[in-house]
Amino acid sequence: MKNICMVGTGYVGLVTGAGFAELGNRVVCVDVDEGKIEKLKKGKIPFFEEGLEKLIRKNIEKEKLSFTTSLKEGVANSEVIFIAVGTPSKETGEADLSYVIRVAEDLSFLISDYKIIAVKSTVPVGTLELVTEILGKRGKVKGKDFDIASTPEFLREGNAVYDFFHPSRVIIGCDNSRVGKTLEEIFTPLKAPIVHTSPAAAQMIKYASNTFLACRISFINEIANICEKVGADVVEVAKGMGYDKRIGEGYLNAGIGFGGPCLIKDLKALIKIAEDKGYEAGFLKAILEKNEHQIRTIVYKVKNFLGEPLYEKKIGVLGLTFKQGTSDVRNSLSLKVLELLQKEGARIKAYDPQGMEEARNALNEVEFAKDPYEVADGSDILLILTGWEEFKKLDFKRIKRNLKNPFIVDGVNLLSPERMRKAGFNYKGVGRS
Ligand SMILES: NC(=O)c1ccc[n+]([C@@H]2O[C@H](COP(=O)([O-])OP(=O)(O)OC[C@H]3O[C@@H](n4cnc5c(N)ncnc54)[C@H](O)[C@@H]3O)[C@@H](O)[C@H]2O)c1
């Protein structure tokens, strides 16, 4: 059992903090957001993530997990401090390290006995040195007052609790084997492969992994667009490819592209990291460009059905979050499609099982419906932009009755084209019809 301080209680910090508590550690989670901490103290989570609320309540009751806005309190009795604050994109694509820097500055005042600092946030190579330098300005010496490591996170929103307990691997990037061993003890109960690397390799593993996933999605979308030209079904193609062990089946779902808080941000950051070192990452740029183009293909499909202009056309949209299983709409491509349609003068009515509140804050002039049937009611076309399982189970006879035209554009290939055709729809998926 270890005493752990988790700094930042977002999607990563909260899940990981609660998970560490469940493994028997005593965890204090710290966040600067007072509203969030007040809610968490009562066992209420600020976003939707299956199984997380239960895990948090259980560990609060067992007095393994607590929440505070005071970093001083969090740091006081902890042996290991995990930093899990956000590292959003700057305008240039570069990772914004201001939250990490702020934590390092605060720690430089607060650390009074030896601590291990583990950076969970996704950060460029050089960040551990930067944190070390900041602590050094207040006389804190690496190796004596603290040590530092990189422990990047790979959980997926929507599966985050499962992923915490079943990680594919744990990466510990550290130049001190004793510190690496101490961190290993925390992760050992997870029974996952533990990979010790240099800090630089650990940080690059995170960027390279996310970039590779993005690459697979852009790749299969390119194949999907060719499939449409030659009359093949990309879902069959991807399935056939996935049997090959050298390829594997993950992240080969054609659709509107990759969105969310990480893939676009990390891809842009890696492009900038390379650029800053004088290397033009043309291949990575192509992955990003392909993603931006893919969003537009959805708009073309709507135009193919409804003709131009889209002015005053009513578009019904199912799905606003960047993927199913989450309430997160950060960098959601669904919202980007909506904005493109609005620019053409279309009117939007939308529904999402979990993301309505967050989408309301991010969108303008969208009518929010109470359920999918209300979305369809009077709409010229129905768009499916997030792959929520419950959309598969809708009464499509009723949807068809409510729509003005029997048109569906399925941007995530959620539905069966055959079933939709039998139900009397003109259906268009991505790479299949
Ligand atoms: N979200 C994911 O799916 C995911 C997966 C793997 C890795 N990551 C990486 O993990 C990091 C965190 O991502 P996230 O999605 O959890 O971010 P988030 O925005 O959901 O959460 C960050 C939290 O840090 C808090 N914070 C900011 N400054 C603080 C400070 N000085 N002290 C205490 N708390 C502070 C914020 O209030 C917020 O609650 C990022 O680097 C991200 O790239 C995210």
The ligand as an SDF file (V2000), in Angstrom:
LIG
                    3D

 44 48  0  0  0  0  0  0  0  0999 V2000
   -8.8790   11.7740  -21.6840 N   0  0  0  0  0  0  0  0  0  0  0  0
   -8.2620   10.7100  -22.1320 C   0  0  0  0  0  0  0  0  0  0  0  0
   -8.8770    9.8090  -22.7040 O   0  0  0  0  0  0  0  0  0  0  0  0
   -6.7630   10.5690  -21.9580 C   0  0  0  0  0  0  0  0  0  0  0  0
   -6.1740    9.3010  -22.1550 C   0  0  0  0  0  0  0  0  0  0  0  0
   -4.8000    9.1770  -21.9850 C   0  0  0  0  0  0  0  0  0  0  0  0
   -4.0310   10.2740  -21.6520 C   0  0  0  0  0  0  0  0  0  0  0  0
   -4.6280   11.4950  -21.5010 N   0  0  0  0  0  0  0  0  0  0  0  0
   -3.7780   12.6310  -21.1150 C   0  0  0  0  0  0  0  0  0  0  0  0
   -3.9310   12.8110  -19.7060 O   0  0  0  0  0  0  0  0  0  0  0  0
   -3.8800   14.2140  -19.3780 C   0  0  0  0  0  0  0  0  0  0  0  0
   -5.1530   14.6120  -18.6650 C   0  0  0  0  0  0  0  0  0  0  0  0
   -6.2280   14.4490  -19.5600 O   0  0  0  0  0  0  0  0  0  0  0  0
   -7.7530   14.5360  -19.0680 P   0  0  0  0  0  0  0  0  0  0  0  0
   -8.5900   14.1850  -20.2440 O   0  0  0  0  0  0  0  0  0  0  0  0
   -7.9100   13.7720  -17.8020 O   0  0  0  0  0  0  0  0  0  0  0  0
   -7.8470   16.1070  -18.7820 O   0  0  0  0  0  0  0  0  0  0  0  0
   -9.0460   16.8900  -18.1020 P   0  0  0  0  0  0  0  0  0  0  0  0
   -9.0610   18.2230  -18.7290 O   0  0  0  0  0  0  0  0  0  0  0  0
  -10.2780   16.0560  -18.1060 O   0  0  0  0  0  0  0  0  0  0  0  0
   -8.5940   17.0220  -16.5900 O   0  0  0  0  0  0  0  0  0  0  0  0
   -7.5490   17.8110  -16.1410 C   0  0  0  0  0  0  0  0  0  0  0  0
   -7.8780   18.2570  -14.7300 C   0  0  0  0  0  0  0  0  0  0  0  0
   -6.7420   18.9070  -14.1900 O   0  0  0  0  0  0  0  0  0  0  0  0
   -7.2150   19.9660  -13.3710 C   0  0  0  0  0  0  0  0  0  0  0  0
   -6.1290   20.9140  -13.1260 N   0  0  0  0  0  0  0  0  0  0  0  0
   -5.6110   21.8600  -13.9480 C   0  0  0  0  0  0  0  0  0  0  0  0
   -4.6340   22.5310  -13.3160 N   0  0  0  0  0  0  0  0  0  0  0  0
   -4.5020   22.0070  -12.0790 C   0  0  0  0  0  0  0  0  0  0  0  0
   -3.6600   22.2600  -10.9690 C   0  0  0  0  0  0  0  0  0  0  0  0
   -2.7400   23.2160  -11.0220 N   0  0  0  0  0  0  0  0  0  0  0  0
   -3.8290   21.5370   -9.8620 N   0  0  0  0  0  0  0  0  0  0  0  0
   -4.7760   20.5640   -9.8050 C   0  0  0  0  0  0  0  0  0  0  0  0
   -5.6040   20.2640  -10.8210 N   0  0  0  0  0  0  0  0  0  0  0  0
   -5.4700   20.9750  -11.9470 C   0  0  0  0  0  0  0  0  0  0  0  0
   -8.3840   20.5300  -14.1530 C   0  0  0  0  0  0  0  0  0  0  0  0
   -9.2310   21.3020  -13.3270 O   0  0  0  0  0  0  0  0  0  0  0  0
   -9.0360   19.2400  -14.6540 C   0  0  0  0  0  0  0  0  0  0  0  0
   -9.9970   18.7680  -13.7390 O   0  0  0  0  0  0  0  0  0  0  0  0
   -3.6480   14.9320  -20.6950 C   0  0  0  0  0  0  0  0  0  0  0  0
   -2.2780   15.1420  -20.8740 O   0  0  0  0  0  0  0  0  0  0  0  0
   -4.1650   13.9480  -21.7330 C   0  0  0  0  0  0  0  0  0  0  0  0
   -3.5580   14.1090  -22.9940 O   0  0  0  0  0  0  0  0  0  0  0  0
   -5.9710   11.6590  -21.6250 C   0  0  0  0  0  0  0  0  0  0  0  0
  1  2  1  0
  2  3  2  0
  2  4  1  0
  4  5  1  0
  4 44  2  0
  5  6  2  0
  6  7  1  0
  7  8  2  0
  8  9  1  0
  8 44  1  0
  9 10  1  0
  9 42  1  0
 10 11  1  0
 11 12  1  0
 11 40  1  0
 12 13  1  0
 13 14  1  0
 14 15  2  0
 14 16  1  0
 14 17  1  0
 17 18  1  0
 18 19  2  0
 18 20  1  0
 18 21  1  0
 21 22  1  0
 22 23  1  0
 23 24  1  0
 23 38  1  0
 24 25  1  0
 25 26  1  0
 25 36  1  0
 26 27  1  0
 26 35  1  0
 27 28  2  0
 28 29  1  0
 29 30  1  0
 29 35  2  0
 30 31  1  0
 30 32  2  0
 32 33  1  0
 33 34  2  0
 34 35  1  0
 36 37  1  0
 36 38  1  0
 38 39  1  0
 40 41  1  0
 40 42  1  0
 42 43  1  0
M  CHG  2   8   1  16  -1
M  END
$$$$
